[in-house]
Amino acid sequence: MAIRQPVVSVLGHVDHGKTKLLDTIRGTSVVSREAGAITQHIGATEVPIEHIYKICGGLIGKKKFNVPGLLFIDTPGHHSFITLRARGGSLADLAVLVIDIREGLKPQTIESIRILKQYKTPFVIAMNKIDTIQGWMPERGRPFVLAEKQQQEHTMEAFNEKMYHIISLLAAEGVPADRYDRIDDFTKAVALIPVSAKEGEGVPDLLLMLVGLAQRFLESQLSKEEGPGKGTILEVKEEKGLGQTLDMILYSGVLKRGDTVALGTRGAPVVTKIKAILKPKPLDEIRDPRDRFDSVKELNAAAGVKISCQNMEGVIAGAPLMVVTGPNDPAVAEMKEESSVKIETQDDGITIKADAIGSLEALAYEAKAASIPIRKYGIGEISRRDVVDTAACGTQLNKVILGFNAELSKDASAELESQDIKVFTNQVVYRLIEEYQEWLEETKKRQDADIRSEFSFPAKFKILPNCIFRAAKPAIVGVRVLAGRLRPNQRLIMPDGRSMGRIRSIRSGEEVIKEATQGQEVAVAIDDITIGRQADVGDVIYVDLLASAVKDIAKTDITEDERMTLDEIISIKRKEEPFWGM
């Protein structure tokens, strides 16, 4: 059975060596030409199986594979991975998660792991920069299984210490992992391959693992399809001499010059014709080629190519491409359906925005997992309309916009100055969720404090023995706070409903304090009572509440003891007024 090359996405935290690793595999220097040596755009490189045989050398011997090679995608980060969708799932057949052995798991590493698990994408881990281990003696292009035998004992001890630390961090994220040469069942553990992207050490092991896993576990899904081409758009670019072009991955079927294709937009698909298909040479980079592209008439999946079309208005990165018979082809309607976003919404909730379909779905997925209700969602920058609409919604806690890789427009920024809403933006989904949750918790605490300052809260205390300091005018007694908070000016009642005066002041030792909380023992001055008549040692006394405040109190984040005390006060009050507090 003829099979296509698998699409392999390379992910990881910024500066952990993703592009450098691919440079070493290709024999290129793309990373040195990137702005700040940081990947700015999505790239794609075809690595033929003959090149893999050459690099892997002695590890393979005379063994041959059915896999014709690997198609690598280099992304600016985890975020780009989720914009690359195929048939509603991940574009990648396999992924390589690059981790710096010195730094371990960083925010984008954790984000990448969560996304790989969400999309159920099989992956291996390239534990990079082993050459930075103190005393490591590198050799260009050497397999790791040979390299470790040449290292001194103290160097391998340092290496193992860092590796097992990373393994423990991965376990905490729900990823069982081990060194690839120690794994018996690759369906139960993620392979960890030590590499040095700088020296090329361990790269043969990595390539052999990818090809072996693809052939062993993915052969059925890699079977070549001869039907109409299907692809995913990586980038929309302006190219000198060509005008607007699309970098794309063809992941299924055949694409020909002159084909009619449907291209995904934010609305209805654009149906147009292909004018040119430009294919980079093997081992060359689609975004930064060393040699000129080859103009081809026909293309089989999987491949990374640049295409030029008659009409590309409104086409967006991450959108699908499909060969169709014309505008009325049923596949056009299917594409529109696939490109549409289906997110569960509620009447009371927040607004979310993202820059692409995949990233919006990822944000909605994490929001749902965190029990965050969504009222409205959209793709693109945060607009003035988003701000105005959010400001008009119900409670303060819902006047929030979360933007995943979505910035504020100028109009939105100006409108924000006159609106009382909160906007969070971040390029890491779980950080965005965490920031919102931290704000939500603080806001709820502040709101509860504001409510508490407006009226009394459920509380009770007990008069302690041997602590009657004055019997009357005012009575001064030692008490223990059993629940809630005591404050000056709170009115008091007995369990039988009798009024018990008002707290004049509270002391802790010699210090006058503004409130006493559950568990504290303090001296309380009480007006309008005499100890021995209205109250005595051992009595439990309650803070009196306003009937109008009961519903607001019940909605706030009160403790279990406060809730029980509230129920007791309601019970006391309803002996006289059956509908009190309703």
N, C-alpha and C positions, 0 to 999 in steps of 0.2 A: 504494500500500500504506500503510495507516494504521500509524504507528509510535508507540510510547510515548516518554515523556521518559526520557533516560538518567539513571541514578543516579551522581552525582559525589561522591566522598568527598574531603574536604579534610584533608590530613595535614601534619605538620611538627613541628619542635622547639618546645617550650614558649616562648611569648612571641615567636614569629616573626610573629604577626599573622593567624592563621587566622580567628578569629571576627571580627576587625576588618574583614578583607577581605569576609566575608559580610555584615556590617553595612552596608558601603558598597554592596554589590550590592542588598541589600534595602531600604536606607534606614531601618535600625533601629539600636538601641543596646543589643543584648544584652550585649556585652562589658562595658559599664559596670555591669551588674547581676550579673555573675558574681563569686563570692567571690575576692577578690584579683585580679580581672580575668583569671582563668584558668578555662578551660572545665572544668566539673565533670561534665557529663552529655552524652550524645550528643544532637545536635539534627538536625532535618530541615526544609528549607525548599523550597517549590515556587516556581520562578522562571519565569513564563509567557513564551512567545516574544515577546509584545507588549512586555513590559518590557525584554527584551533588545534588540529593535528600537529602543526609545526611548533606551537607554543607548548603543548602538553608533552610532546616528545616521548621520553622514556616512561612516563606514567601510563601511556596508552599502549605502547608496543605496536602490534599489528592490528589491534582491535579497530573496527569500523562502526560507524553509527548511521542510522537512517536519517537522523535530523540533518538537514542541509546547512545548518549554521544557526546563528542567534541574531535577532534584531533587537539591539539595545535602545532604550529610550532614557536619555539623561534629562532629569527634571530640575527646575529651580528649587524644588522642595516637595514635601509631602502634599502640599496644596494642589500642585499641578497634576499629581497622580489622580486625584478624584475628579478632575475636570475631563480626564481621558476615559470616556465611557464607550462600551461596545455592548449592544443588545441589553442595555439597562444595567450592565455590571461593569467590572473593571476591564479595560482594554488589555492589560497585561496578562499573559499566561503564567508568567513567573515574575518574581521580584528579587532584587538584591538589596538588603538593608545594610548600609555602610555605617559602622560604629567605630569611632576613634578609641583605641584600646586605653588611652590615657584618660579620656574624659567620660567614658561610659555612656549611659543613657541621658540624653538631653531632651528639652521640650519637644523638638521636632522629631526626635527618635520615637518618643512615646506616642506622639500623634500618628506617625507612620505605622507603628504597630497596631494601633486601634483601627486605622483605616484598612490595613491589610486583612485584619480579622473581620471587619465589617463586610468587605468584598469577597472574603474567603479566597484570597489570592495566596497560593503556595509561595513560600519565600525561603531564602537562605541568608545568612548573616556573614558579611565580609568584615572581620575584625581587623581594622586597618591600623597602619603605623607601628607594626611590630618592630621595625628598625629603630624606633625611638626607645626601646627597652635598653636600659643601661647594660653595656657590654655586648649587645647583639652584633654579630658578625655577618653582614648581609652578603649575598652573592646575586648578581643580576639574573632574574628570571628563574631562579631555582625553586622547585616545589617545596612546600613547607615540610612535608614528611622527610625530606632530605636535610632541610635547613636546621631542624631542631636537633638532629644528631651531631651537628657541628658546633653547637653552642655550649658554653661552660655551664656547670651545674648551678651557680648562683644566678646566671642570666635566666635559665629556665624556671628557677624558683620565682623570680620576679615576674616572669611572663605568666606562670600559672596563677600567681596571686591575683593579677589583674584580670585574667580570663575568668577565674571562678567568681570574682566580684561581679563581672558583667553577667555571668550565668545566673547568679542570685538575683540581680536586678531584673533580668528577663523573667525569671520565675515569678517575681512579684507582680509582673504585668500579665501573668497567665500564659507565658511562652516557655515551655520546656525546651531546653537547648543543650547541646553538647558539641564537643569537637567532632567534626564530620567523620574522622577515621575511627571514632569510638561508638558510632551509632549503628545498631543492628536493624532497627525499623524506622525508616524515614517518614512513615506516616504518623509516628508518635513523638518525634523530637525534631526540632529545627536544627539544621546543620550549621555549625559555626566554623568558618574557614579563616584562619589567621593569614593576613596578607600584608604586604608593603606595596602600596600603589607606587611609591617613589622608586623602589628598587625592582618591582615586578615579582618579588618573592611571594609565593603562595598563589599567584595568578593562574598557573597551570591547574592547581587543585580546584580553584573556583570554577574555571571554565569546564573542567571535567565533571564537576558536580552538577552544573547547570544542564549540560548536554545529557548526562546520565539520567537525571531526574525527569527531564523532558521526555526522553525516549521511554523510560520505564513507566511513568505515571500519566503522561499527557498525550500519548501517541494517538489515541482515538479522537481527541478533540483537535488534533493538529492535521487531520486528514485534509488533503487539498480539495477545495471546492472549485468546480469549473463554472459555477453560476455567476450572476451579476455581481459586480464588485461592491463591497461594503467597507467603509472606512471611517476614521475619526479625524477631525481637523485639529492639528496641533497649534498652528499659528496662522494669522492673516497678516501678510507682509507686503510692503511696497518694494519691488526689486527694480534696480536700474535696468532699463531696456525691456523689461517685461511688464511693468506696471504692477497692479495688485496680483499677488499669488497666494496660494494656500500650501503650507507644509502639512502633510497628512500621513497617516498610517493606513495602508490597505491591509485589513486583517482577514478578509475573506473574499474568495472569488477572483474575477478578472476585471481589469480596467483597461479601456482602449481609448486612444485618441479619437475624438469625434463622438464618443458616447454621450448620451443625454443623462445627466445626473441631477439628483435632488440634493440640495445643500441646506443644512439646518440653520435656522435663525431663531430670534426670540419669538417670532410669530409663525406665519405659514412658511413652509420651505420654499427656497428659490429653485426653480427648475431651469437648467441651463445646459450648455454643451462644453465639453473639454476641448480647449484649443491646443494644449501642449502638456506632455508628461515629462518631467525632468528628473532623472534618477541619479543620485550620487554614486560614484564608483565604490566598490566594496572597500570597507575600512575607512571611508570618507564620511565626514559629518554633514548632515543635511543643512545645519544652520551656519556652518563655517567650513566649506569644502576647500581642500588644497587644490583639487583639479576641477576642471569644468564638468558640469553635469552632462550625462548622456541623454539625448532626446530619444525617447522610446515610443513605439507605436502601441505596444501592449505590455501589460504588467500583471504578474500573478502574485497573490498574497503569499507570505506577509512581506511588506516592503514599506520603506519610508521614502516618500517622493515629494517633489514640488510640482503643483499643477497650476495651469492658467485656464480660466474659464471666461465665457462671454459676459456673464453677469454674476457678481459676488456681493451684491448690495445686502447689507444686514447680516452677513454670515459671521458667526461667532466661534471662538476657540472652544473646543470640547464638543462641538456639534457633530452630528453624523453626516456622512456622505453615502449616497446609494445610487447605483446605476438603475435607471428606470426607462420605461418605454415612452413616457411623455407625462404632461401635467395630470392626466386622468388615471395614471397608473395607481392601483390600490396601495402600492408601497409608499406613495407620497403621503396618503392619509395616515398610514402606519407610522411613518417618520414623524409626522406632526404629533401623533399620539405619544410616541416614544420621547419626543423632545418636551412634551408638556410635563409640568411638575405636579405631582399629586401629594400634597402635604395636608395632614389632618389639622383643621383649625377649630377654634372655639370663639364664642362671643367675647369672652374676657381673656385677654392674653396680650403678648408683646408682638412687635414687628421684627421680622428677620429679613436681611438682605445679603446677597452674595453675588460674586461676579460671574458665576457659571452654574449650569444645572447641577452638575455633580457636587459642587461645593455647597450649593443651597440644600441639597438632599443630605449631605454630611452634617450640616449645621442642624437641620431639622431632626435628624437621627439622634444626635447628641442631646438636643433640647428635650426630646421625648424621653430619653433615658434618664434625664435629670428632672423629669416631671415639670418641665417649663411649658405652660400653655402658649400656643401661637395663635394670634388673631389674624395676622396678615403677613404675606411673604412676597418676595420679588427678586428679580435678577437685575444687576446693574448698580450704579452708584446710588447712594442715599440722597433722594431728591427733596426739594422744598415740600412737595406734596406729601411725602412720607412723614416729614416733621409735623406739618399742619394736621394731618390725619391722626397721628399718634397723640398729639397734644389734645385732641378732641375726645379721646377715648376715656373710659370711666375712671378708675382709681389711679392714684399716683404710682402705685406699684406696677401698673401696666403701661405707663407712659415711658416706654423703653424701646430703643432700636438696637439690635445686635447686627453688626456688619462684619461678615467674614470675607476678608480681602475686598471689601467694598468701602470706598471712601465717601466723605461728604462732598456734595457739589457746592459751588460757591453760593448759590441761592439758598441751599439748605443751611450752610454755616451762618449766613446772615439771618435767616429765619429763626435759627436756634437761640440767638441772643434774646429774642422776645418771647420764647416759649419755655415752659417749665417741664422739659423732658430730659431724659438721660440717653446718651448715645455711646455705645461701646464698639470699638473696631479692633480687630486683631487678625493676624495671619495664622494663628494656631487656634483650632476650634475649641479644644478643651480649656485653653487659657481664657478664651472669650467667655465660655460658660462659667468658669471659676470667678472671673472678674464680676460678672453679673450676679452670681450667687452671693459673693462677699458684699456687694452693694445692697442686695436685697435684705440680707441679714442685718446689716447696719441700719438700713432704713426702717425695717420693722422694729428694731430696738428703740430707735429714736421716736417713732410714732407711738410705741407703747409708753415710753417715758413721758411724751407730751400728754397722752391720755391720763396717765397716772397723776400728772401734776394738776390736771383739771379737776379731778374729783378723787375721793377716797377709794381705796382698793380693798378687797376682802382681806381682813386680818383679825387675829385674835391673840390674846396674851393671858398669862396666869399670874396672879399675885403670889409672890414667894413668901414662905414663912420667915419670921425674924427679920423682916425687911420693911416694917412700918416706920417710916421716918417722921411722918406727921399725919395725924388723923383727918384734918380738914383745913380748908381755907388757905391754900389748896391742900388736898391730901397728897402726900408724897410717899410712894411705895416702890419697892423693888419688884420688877416683873421679868418673866421670860417670854419672849415673842415666840408663839407656837406656829404661826403661819403669817405670810404676807409682810407688810411694812407698817410701822407706826410712825406718824408724823404729828407735829404740833397742829392744833386746831381741829383735829378729827373728833367727831362726836362719837359717843360710845353707847352700847346697849348690853343688857344682861340676857342670858339664855331665855328668860321668860318674857322678853320684849320690853322690859322697863328701861327708860332712858337713864344713862349713867354719867351725865356731864360731858366735859370736853377736855382733851389733852392740852395742857398749857405749855409744857416744855418737856424735853427728854435730856437726861444726862448719862454719860458714860464716864464714871469716875468724876473728875472735876470738870470735864469738858462738856459743854452744851452741844448737842448734835442735832442735825436736821431730820434724821430718820434712824430707826432701829429695824433691822431685818431679822428674818427667821433664825432662831437659835441664840440671838443675843440676849444678855441679861443686863438691864438698864434700870435707872430710877426715873419714874414718870410722875410729873405733877399733874393732878386732875382737879379741875374746878367743879364746884356744885355737888360734891359728895362727901360723906363722912364714913371713914372706915369703921366697921363695927355696926353700922346701920344699913346703908344701901349696899355695901360690899364688904367682903372679909377675905382673910388669908385663904388661898386655895381656889378662890373663885376664878372662873374663866370668863373674860369679858371680850365682846366683839366690837369692831369698828362699825358704826352705823353707815348705811349706804343710801344714796338717792335711788328711788325706783326708776327714774329716767336713765340712770347710768348702767343698769344691770345688763342690758343687751350689748352695749359697747364693751363692757368689761368681758363678757362671755366670748366676744370675737377676738380679744387680744391674746397674746402668747403668755397666759398665766400658768403657774406651776400646778402640779396635781394637788398639792396641799392648799393652794389658794382656791382652786376650783371646788374642793371639798368644803372649804370654809364659806365660799359663796353659796353653795347649796344649803349649808346650815343657816346662814343669815336669811336666805329666801324662806326657808321653813319657819324660822322665828317670826318673820314679818307676816307670812300668810295666815298665821293663827288669828291675826286681827283683820287683815285684808286679803281675802282669798285670791285676788287677781294681782297682787303686788308684783311689780317688776315685769309684767307681761307686755 
